[in-house]
Each structure stands twice: as C-alpha cells, then as structure tokens.
C-alpha cells in the first residue's frame, strides 16, 4: 500500500458528518477510500443513507479532511504512533465484524491484533477486594492454560487497572483502550502502567486523533471497542447502571459471549453482575472452567507442544526468536512472524 493510499485511508475518518457506519457504505459503493474523495456530488447523493445535506457537507469537506489527515500523519510520524484503517488486512478481524467498527485505530506498541484468544475484562471503578482478587485469579488461570491470550481493558481505576496489572504480573499481553487520544493518559497515575504495557509487548489504543477534544461521552463510546476486540467479555463487578453494563449490552449486540461474576445481594457493586446473570445476558463465572465449557476451549495439545519443544534444544538466536513467537501466537502468517520476532 502506497503512502498516498494510507493517507486517503486516514482522511476518511476526518470527513464531516460521517460516522463509522456510513463510512462503510461509502467504501462499499466506491471501492476504495481514494475513489470516495474523487467522486462527484451527484454520485455521493446516490449512496444509501447519505442524504442531500450530508452529501453536500461531505463534498465540501474533502479538502479540509485531507489537510487534517496530513497534519495527523505528521504527528504520527514524530510521536511513535501507529494507525490501522478498516480497509487494511491487519485491522482487528473481530472488530471488523461489528456493524459500527471504527474507521481508524491509533495505537502505541507492537502486537498482533488477531491473536488466537482475546478476553476483555471490565468492571466498576470502585472495585472491592473481592473483585480485584477474582480479577487476579482468573487472569492467573488463563495465563497458565492459555499463555497466548490477550487481556483487554480500559486503563481506568478499579477493575480495569486490576486486569492490566494481573496480565503484566502473569506475563500476558494486554491492550488498554483509551477514551481519549494518545497525547495523554487518564488517569495520570496510570501513565506508568501504559508504558509498562507497551514495554511488555502490549498496546495502548485509541480511535481519537491527536487534536480531538476529550469529552466525557468518549469513555462510553470506547466501550464498543473493548467489547468488539474480544471473543469473551468478563464483567467482574458493576453497579446496576454504568459503563460496564453498557459494555455488556454492546457485547451482546455483537454476539460476544458475556460472563459475569456473581456477588453478594447486599453489595451495590455486584448489583449489575447479578442482574446480567438473572436476565440471561451473561453466563455465571466462577472459574476458567466456565469459560472453557461455554467457549469450547481446550488445552489438549499441551502435551504434544511440550514434546515438540523438547526436541528444539540447539537453536540459533534467530530460530529461538521464531519459536518464542509461535509459542505465544498459535496462528500467524509469515509477515507477522517476521514482525513479531524482529526479523523483518
């Protein structure tokens, strides 16, 4: 893909009055992002879902959107930021299944967006000892049986940061999805964890450009990414209302399997999880076995993998790098193996 094509892929996210759903409609109609910027007003207005006013706004906004994309590219190039557009092959395949998949994801770090198993963990910012201890335990269990699993959360206080810390503690890759752009980290005290996530092979992710003004609604909007990236969503603790309940509803809309940890009927921070279970919007979660049963996960290949690895004793440094990558990711193409092992 040429740099010009990449720029068009980025520019579509700056078109005025267009959301993620309509961006897909435009791409479906015109084939490439470049073509979208080269069509006439008469062609734009024929696109289903794009009315006369929206078409006019889009057509008049082409030049400014391209200018903003050029400015964003300059910021990206000078701040160790990467981005992936929904038209690129390495865009998260799970997220692409969602009808409102974000047009562009910005990120820091290096990872395979299409890891074999991805688990999102969310919950209240006012986590109890019960919640944080369960979070640590479920991540520990996952790390022992499925060491290539990625843990996703939102880097917020409470359950979010507990999930990230547990993943870091047990050597799992973890991704933090922000409700703002990558210029800063909120809360500020979690900045060191964001850096640790990157240093340990994970990602810090946002769908907001560097000039986007942070709004409280962004933190709810990012929940769809947390839900869409994963195979499984775990709600550890939640009040009857709140962001975690929104994330659970989004995950159900995306046909993701939702799990909730039951808690005391006297705990306000288990009211939401208990409600999810009671209304059949989540499976009851007590241990990893519950996830394995519902998802059909199995580690039956563990013995054969160990036997194979015992044969690989005299490897060169580069060969060992490749083996380490294959131990972490069960399914990778040649390009991703090269990138993850640093041999590209």
C-alpha positions in Angstrom: 0.0 0.0 0.0 1.4 3.4 -1.0 1.8 6.3 1.3 -0.9 8.2 -0.7 -3.3 5.3 -0.2 -2.6 5.3 3.5 -3.3 9.0 3.6 -6.7 8.5 2.0 -7.5 5.7 4.4 -6.8 8.1 7.3 -8.6 11.1 5.7 -11.9 9.3 5.5 -12.1 9.5 9.3 -12.0 13.3 9.1 -14.9 13.7 6.7 -17.5 15.9 8.3 -20.9 14.5 9.4 -19.9 10.9 8.6 -19.9 8.1 11.2 -18.4 4.7 11.1 -21.5 3.0 9.6 -21.8 5.5 6.7 -18.0 5.3 6.0 -18.6 1.6 5.3 -21.5 2.4 3.0 -19.3 4.8 1.0 -16.5 2.3 0.8 -18.9 -0.4 -0.3 -20.2 1.9 -3.1 -17.0 3.4 -4.4 -14.5 0.6 -3.7 -11.5 2.5 -2.3 -11.0 5.4 0.0 -9.3 7.3 -2.8 -12.3 6.9 -5.0 -14.5 8.4 -2.3 -12.5 11.6 -2.5 -12.7 11.7 -6.3 -16.5 11.2 -6.8 -18.9 13.9 -7.8 -21.7 15.4 -5.6 -24.2 13.7 -7.9 -22.6 10.3 -7.2 -22.4 10.9 -3.4 -26.1 11.7 -3.1 -27.0 8.3 -4.6 -25.3 6.5 -1.7 -28.0 4.8 0.5 -28.1 6.6 3.9 -26.4 9.7 2.6 -29.0 12.4 2.1 -28.7 15.7 0.2 -27.4 17.7 3.2 -24.9 15.1 4.2 -23.7 14.7 0.7 -23.1 18.4 0.3 -21.3 18.6 3.6 -19.1 15.7 2.6 -18.3 17.0 -0.8 -17.4 20.5 0.5 -15.3 18.9 3.3 -13.0 16.7 1.1 -10.2 19.2 1.0 -10.2 20.0 4.7 -10.4 16.3 5.6 -7.3 15.6 3.5 -5.5 18.5 5.1 -6.3 17.2 8.6 -5.1 13.8 7.6 -1.8 15.3 6.5 -1.4 17.0 9.9 -2.3 13.8 11.7 0.3 11.9 9.7 3.0 14.4 10.7 2.0 13.9 14.4 2.0 10.1 13.9 5.5 10.1 12.3 7.0 12.2 15.1 5.4 10.6 18.1 5.9 6.8 17.8 2.2 6.3 17.0 0.9 3.8 14.5 -2.5 3.5 13.0 -4.6 0.9 11.1 -7.6 1.6 8.8 -10.6 -0.7 8.5 -9.6 -1.3 4.9 -6.2 -2.9 5.8 -5.6 -6.6 6.2 -4.2 -6.3 9.8 -7.2 -4.4 11.1 -8.6 -6.4 14.0 -10.8 -9.1 12.4 -13.1 -9.4 15.4 -13.8 -5.6 15.4 -14.4 -5.6 11.7 -17.3 -8.0 12.3 -19.1 -5.2 14.2 -21.5 -3.0 12.2 -20.1 0.2 13.7 -16.4 -0.7 13.6 -14.3 2.4 14.0 -12.7 3.6 10.7 -9.2 4.1 12.2 -7.4 2.8 15.3 -4.4 4.7 16.6 -2.0 2.8 18.8 1.3 2.7 20.5 3.2 -0.6 20.8 3.6 -3.7 18.6 1.2 -6.5 18.6 -0.8 -8.9 16.6 -4.4 -7.6 16.5 -5.6 -11.0 15.6 -4.3 -13.1 18.4 -5.8 -16.6 18.9 -7.7 -15.7 22.1 -8.7 -12.3 23.3 -10.5 -11.7 26.6 -11.9 -8.3 27.7 -12.3 -7.6 31.4 -14.3 -4.6 32.7 -15.9 -3.5 35.9 -16.6 -0.7 38.4 -14.0 1.9 39.2 -14.9 1.3 42.9 -13.7 -2.2 42.9 -13.8 -4.2 46.2 -11.1 -6.6 47.4 -13.4 -9.4 46.2 -13.4 -8.0 42.7 -9.7 -7.3 42.4 -8.8 -10.7 43.9 -11.1 -12.5 41.4 -9.6 -10.5 38.6 -6.1 -11.6 39.6 -7.2 -15.2 39.9 -9.0 -15.5 36.6 -6.1 -13.9 34.7 -3.7 -16.3 36.5 -5.7 -19.3 35.4 -5.9 -18.0 31.9 -2.1 -17.4 31.8 -1.4 -21.0 32.9 -3.6 -22.8 30.4 -3.6 -20.3 27.5 -0.4 -18.3 27.7 -1.0 -16.6 24.3 -4.2 -15.0 25.4 -4.6 -11.2 25.3 -6.3 -9.3 28.1 -8.1 -6.1 27.1 -9.5 -3.3 29.3 -9.8 0.4 29.6 -7.0 1.5 31.9 -9.5 3.1 34.3 -9.5 2.9 38.1 -10.8 -0.3 39.7 -11.3 -3.5 37.8 -9.8 -2.1 34.6 -6.4 -1.5 36.1 -6.6 -4.7 38.1 -7.0 -6.6 34.9 -4.0 -4.9 33.3 -1.8 -5.4 36.3 -2.7 -9.0 36.6 -1.9 -9.5 32.9 1.5 -7.8 33.4 2.1 -9.9 36.5 1.5 -13.2 34.8 3.2 -12.4 31.5 0.1 -12.0 29.3 -0.1 -9.4 26.6 -2.6 -6.7 27.5 -4.2 -3.8 25.5 -5.5 -0.6 27.0 -8.3 1.1 25.1 -8.5 4.8 25.9 -11.4 7.1 26.0 -9.3 10.0 24.6 -6.4 10.4 22.3 -2.8 9.1 22.7 -1.3 12.5 23.7 -2.1 11.8 27.3 -3.1 9.1 29.8 -6.1 9.4 32.1 -6.0 8.9 35.0 -2.5 10.4 35.1 -1.3 8.0 37.7 -1.8 5.1 35.3 0.7 6.6 32.8 3.4 4.3 34.1 1.2 1.2 33.6 0.5 2.4 30.0 4.3 2.5 29.4 4.7 -0.9 31.0 2.0 -2.3 28.8 3.9 -1.1 25.7 7.3 -2.3 27.1 5.9 -5.8 27.7 4.6 -6.2 24.1 1.1 -4.8 24.5 -0.8 -1.9 23.1 -2.3 1.4 24.1 -5.2 2.1 21.7 -7.5 5.0 20.8 -9.8 5.9 17.9 -9.3 9.6 18.5 -6.9 11.9 16.6 -4.3 13.9 18.4 -6.4 17.2 18.1 -9.7 15.6 19.2 -11.1 17.4 22.3 -11.8 14.9 25.1 -15.5 14.6 26.1 -17.0 12.5 28.9 -19.1 10.7 26.3 -15.9 9.3 24.8 -15.4 7.0 27.7 -18.7 5.3 27.0 -18.1 5.3 23.2 -14.8 3.4 23.7 -16.7 0.5 25.3 -17.7 -0.7 21.9 -14.0 -1.2 21.0 -13.4 -3.1 24.3 -16.3 -5.4 23.5 -15.6 -5.7 19.8 -11.9 -6.6 20.0 -12.5 -9.8 22.1 -14.0 -13.2 22.0 -15.2 -13.0 25.6 -16.2 -10.2 27.8 -16.0 -10.6 31.6 -17.8 -8.2 33.9 -16.2 -8.6 37.4 -18.1 -6.1 39.4 -20.7 -3.4 38.4 -23.4 -1.3 39.8 -26.9 -1.6 38.4 -26.0 1.1 35.9 -22.8 2.3 34.5 -20.2 1.9 31.8 -19.7 -1.9 32.4 -23.4 -2.5 31.9 -23.2 -0.6 28.6 -20.2 -2.6 27.5 -22.1 -5.9 28.3 -25.1 -4.7 26.2 -22.8 -3.8 23.3 -21.0 -7.2 23.6 -24.4 -8.9 23.4 -25.3 -6.9 20.4 -22.0 -8.0 18.8 -22.9 -11.6 19.6 -20.0 -11.9 22.0 -20.2 -14.3 25.0 -20.5 -12.3 28.2 -19.6 -13.6 31.6 -20.4 -12.0 34.9 -19.1 -12.8 38.4 -21.9 -13.3 41.0 -21.7 -11.3 44.2 -23.5 -10.6 47.4 -27.0 -9.4 47.1 -26.0 -6.7 49.7 -23.2 -5.3 47.5 -24.0 -2.4 45.3 -21.0 -3.3 43.2 -22.5 -6.7 42.4 -26.0 -5.5 41.6 -25.1 -5.2 37.9 -23.4 -8.5 37.5 -26.1 -10.3 39.4 -28.7 -8.6 37.1 -26.8 -9.7 34.0 -26.9 -13.3 35.2 -30.5 -13.2 36.3 -31.7 -11.7 33.0 -29.7 -14.2 30.9 -27.5 -11.5 29.5 -24.3 -13.2 30.9 -23.1 -16.6 31.8 -22.3 -17.1 35.5 -18.5 -17.1 36.0 -16.8 -18.8 38.9 -13.6 -20.0 37.3 -11.9 -20.5 33.9 -13.7 -23.8 33.6 -17.0 -21.9 32.9 -15.4 -20.1 30.0 -13.8 -23.3 28.7 -17.2 -25.0 28.8 -19.1 -22.3 27.0 -16.4 -21.4 24.5 -15.3 -24.9 23.8 -11.7 -24.0 24.7 -9.3 -26.9 25.3 -5.6 -27.1 26.1 -5.5 -30.8 25.0 -2.5 -30.0 22.7 -0.3 -29.0 25.7 1.5 -32.4 25.9 2.3 -32.6 22.2 3.6 -29.0 22.3 5.9 -29.8 25.2 7.2 -32.9 23.4 7.9 -30.9 20.3 9.7 -28.1 22.2 11.9 -30.7 23.9 13.3 -31.6 20.5 14.3 -27.9 19.9 17.4 -27.7 22.1 20.1 -26.4 19.8 18.6 -23.4 18.1 20.3 -20.3 16.8 19.3 -17.0 18.3 17.0 -16.1 15.3 15.4 -19.6 15.4 14.7 -19.2 19.1 13.0 -15.8 18.4 10.7 -17.5 15.9 9.9 -20.4 18.3 9.1 -17.8 21.1 6.7 -16.0 18.8 5.0 -19.3 17.8 4.6 -20.3 21.4 2.8 -17.0 22.1 0.6 -16.9 18.9 -0.8 -20.1 17.6 -1.8 -18.8 14.2 0.4 -16.2 12.4 1.3 -15.7 8.7 4.9 -15.3 7.6 4.8 -11.5 7.6 3.5 -11.3 11.2 6.0 -14.0 12.4 8.8 -11.8 10.9 7.4 -8.6 12.5 6.8 -10.1 16.0 10.3 -11.8 16.1 12.0 -8.6 14.9 13.4 -10.3 11.9 11.6 -8.3 9.2 
